[in-house]
């Protein structure tokens, strides 16, 4: 994953400005209580992982605990951690987990409930840790049936990325709705002879469905009749079919060749290279594409809320979380690591470089705003905070069988983008497959 250089202004602020919170050494707990332990942490190949890896010496010195990072690409990470969790082998003490898997893993008792750790004064200094500082939507995202099962490690929401220079040249306003998005894409393709928009096409509940869900809900659609009370799937509703048709056609007419196989990395690369003029994808792309060390288009991007439709405006939310393997033999050490890694003082050291704080105090801090002001001249922070204020953690419904459910939607959507099926045909087929899944799982009769 791309590494970011630390701006000199950030280094100066770290030296000159006091930390927002007391350092971990001042927390009123015994950080040495698991001294001599060694933990294995399964992590995603991600920029935030790189930043945390650079901080590990600080934790090891504080606690006397040895930390061994095992870093994998995302799909491989999910496969390896699921095998370990399901087998009860306890190879990994801590896992970096997709928050959408929380219900599945919690119901199967694969991961530790963290509420007892948070409420134990020998393990957690509640005043110092201040769990109420986590952004409300993220705290909801790591909870299941009244228990906290992980702590938020990264944060993102979907954002509209656009080129203000191209928009100004064509006299275009920033798209506020889907009609305006279409017209902007059409004008760019017609007048600039370039690909106007990039969106994820690759199938998967965490790939194309992650972005498409916002379109689907914007068109007034939903996944089930009334989550979580009525789990009857409604994938082939007129609203969902219309959203899929729009999503596919805007890519077919104004997007890049081969976009049906694009994942997030292709979108990010196209933004960095300047081969597309717009995209809707993860907000944490902002600090990367506006970094002169990593992007050819740094300084050229604007940021806005995702467009709205008749069903409203629906940005996504996503967080990689840190959870404790229920089969770990080093749970105290694992908890001390998770608590330390997500604490305010430790987080801000990363956030000033990566732009991914999960705590409200850091988003609000002068140090963070100064460090990230260059990303769209402050537009990125504004769009991110406004989006995170209105997100629904269940914009993709969180339940035990979501992964299989969502993957079926992703398969259908990719086939529409690739012109293999019409939206109606593909989503009728997905409806049948999902009905069978939900019936077998006992959600419907």
Secondary structure, 3 states (H helix, E strand, C coil): CCCCCCCHHHHHHHHHCCCCCCCHHHCCCCCCCCCCCEEEEEEECCHHHHHHHCCHHHHHHHHCCEEEEEEECHHHHHHHHHHHHHHCCCCCCEEEEEHHHHHHHHHCCCECCCHHHHCCCCCCCHHHHCHHHECHHHHHHCEECCEECCEECCCECEEEEECHHHHHHHCCCCCCEHHHHHHHHHHHHHHHCCEEEECCCCCCCCCHHHHHHHHHHHCCCCCEEECCCEEEECCCCHHHHHHHHHHHHHHHHHCCCCHHHCCHHHHHHHHHHCCEEEEEEEHHHHHHHCCCCCCCCCCCCEEECCCEECCEECCCCECEEEEEECCCCCHHHHHHHHHHHCCHHHHHHHHHHHCCCCEHHHHHCHHHHHHHCCCHHHHHHHHHHHHHHHCCCCCCCCCCCHHHHHHHHHHHHHHHHCCCCCHHHHHHHHHHHHHHHHHHCCCCC
